[in-house]
Amino acid sequence: MSEIRVENITGQTGVESVQFTKGINATGTLTSTNVSVASSVTAGTLHGNGAGLTGVSGGILLRKSFYTIARQSLNTNLAFPADDTVPQITEGNGFFSQAYTPSTANCDLYIYCSAGIRERNNVADDVGMALFISDQTDALRVVTDYNSVSVVHGANLMITHKMPSWGVSAKTFSLRSHKANSVNFQSLYGGYASEKFSAAASGTLFIIEEIAT
């Protein structure tokens, strides 16, 4: 196989596009400010923020991000109102927040999170948590569990949510608890939730997937 090494390739007049009729096989990094492809691109990794990405098949995973919800004690056990209204971002106890910038407007965001929402002493007959985003006051999702039993002091709660990307600017997701006064404490038989099995192993995950639309 022969080899040609050049610094620049330009069209005949220096302004038109160069046509590679048989394709390009790049073994290193191919850098370009503007690529127009008539058929397809196959790549191990595509770099960049994806803001101008179009033509991606729907359902393709574009990016997955992981964040840790830390084990923590809450100073108060504020509650969501026990009525049929949407929990507000000013209600309950905030215990997690994460700024996020989607890589493209052409995707849906799938959010998965779980946390142990529990009482460290006798403060709650039910517990809950809600997911919020910074530009609206209403919760995106809310889940609860009833624990008014002498040996049950909370629950492992999980939220799954889907929403369209808002573009390539930052917003902040947050989680707020209902009535409980601990997050990711462990619950063992015969006692209230407590710090067991280490903070590192007790932390849970907040996961965001970007799926092409």
N, C-alpha and C positions, 0 to 999 in steps of 0.2 A: 504494500500500500504506500502510495506517495503522500507527500505532505506539502502544503502551501502555508506560509506564514506571512501575514500582512497586518498593518495597523488599522487600516480603514478600507471598506468596500463601498463604493458609491456607484450610482447609475451612470449612464453614458454622459448625461448633461450635468450630473452632480446634484440634481434636485429630485428626480423621480425615485420611486421605490425599486429596490433590487428584488428580482424574482428568483426564488430557489425552487425550481420546478420539481426537483427530486427530494425535497425536504432537507432538514438540518439534523444532524446527529451530534449533539454537544455532550462531551463527556465531563466537562467541568461546569462552570457557572455561566449561563447565557444571560447577559444584561442588555436590556433594551428599554427605551422610553415609550415605544409604540410598536406593538406587534399585532398584525392582522392575520388571522388564521382561517382558511377556507374550510378546513375539515376538522382536525382535532389536535390537541396537545397532550402528550403523555409525559408526565414528570413525577419524579419521586417527591419533590418538594417545590411548591410555588411560594416565593417570597414576596413581601409587600403587605400593605394593609387591606387589599381586596376591595377598596372603595369603588373602583371602576369595573369590577368583575361581572361579566354578563355571560349568558349562554351556558351556565353550569347546569347539569341535569338536576331536576328537583329530587330531593331526598338524599343528596350527597352530604356527608358530614364535612363541614369546612373547618371547624375548630372546636375543641373541647377544653374548658378551663376548670380548674379545681381550686377551691378555697376551704380553709379549715374553720369550723365553728368551735371555738375554744370551750373547754370546761370552765365554768364560772359560777360564782355566787352572786345573787341579785339582792340588792339592799331592800327592795320593797316588792310587794306582790300585787301590783296594780292589775286591774281587770278590764276586759272589754265589757260594755253594757250587755246585760242578759236580755236582749230584745232582738227583733228581726231587722236590724240595721247593719250596714257594713262597718266593721271595725275601722277606726280612723288612725292615721299615722301618729297622732298625739296620745293614743290610748295604749294601755298595757306597758310593758317594760321592753325597751330596745336592748338587744343583746348581740346583734351582728349587723354589720354594714359592709358593703363592698362596691366600690366604683367599677363601672364596666363600660367599655367602648366596643360595640360590635365591629367586626372587620368589614362589613358590607351592609348595604340596605337590602340586598337581595337574599334574605334568609329569614327563617323563623328561629326564635330562641326557645330552647327547651330547658327548663330549670328544674333541678331535682335537689331537694335538701331534706335532711332529717336531723332531729335533736332530741335528747332526753329532757323533757320538760317536767320537773319534779319539785316537790316540797321538801325542805330541810327540817321543818317542824310543822305543826298542825295549822296550816294556813289556807288550805284549798280543798274543796270537795270536787273540783273539776279543774282541768288545766287545758291550755291551748297555745297555739302560735299562729301568726299571720305573716304573709309576705307582702312587702310594700315596694314601691319604686318612688324615687325622689320627686317626680313632677306631678304626683297626684296624691290626694289625701286618703282615698279609699283603698282598702286592702285588695290585693290581687287574688289572694286565696287565704282561707282560714280553716284550721282543723282543731278539734277539741277531743277530750276524752274525760269520762266520769270516773273518779277514783275515791268515792266516799266509802271505803272499806278500811278496816283497821290495819291491814297489812299491805295496802296498795297506796303508793304515795306519788304517783305520776305515771307518765307513759312515754314511750318512744314514738314521736310524731313525725310524719313525713308529708311533704308538700311536693306536688308535681304541677308545673304550670307551663303553658305554651303561649307565646306572644310574638307578633311580628317585630323585626328589627326596626328601630327608629332612625337608623343611619349611623354615621361614624362620629358621633359625639358622645361624651360621657354622661351617664346617669348613675345613680346609686341605688342598689337593691338593699333592703334591710329586713330583718326579722324582729318581731316583737312577741313577747310571751303574755299569756293570760293567767293571772293568779299565782303562778309558781314563783319560787324564790331561788331556783337553781337551774342551771343548764348543763347537761351532760355529766351530772353527778350520777353515781351508780346506785341502784336500788337493790338491796339485799334483804333476805327474809328477816322479819322481826325488828326492823328499824327504818328510820327515815333515810332519805337519800343522803349520801355522804361521798367524800372524796376517796375513791378506791381505784386501784388498778392503774394509776398514773394519769396525769393530765394529757400526756402525749397519746396514749392508747385510747383515752376516753373521748377525744375530739371527734366530731363527725364532719361530713363533707357538704359543701354547697357547690353544685356542679352546673355549669352552663354549657350547652351544646348549641352550635350554630348549624342549622340544616338548610341547604340551598332550596330556594323556592322556584 
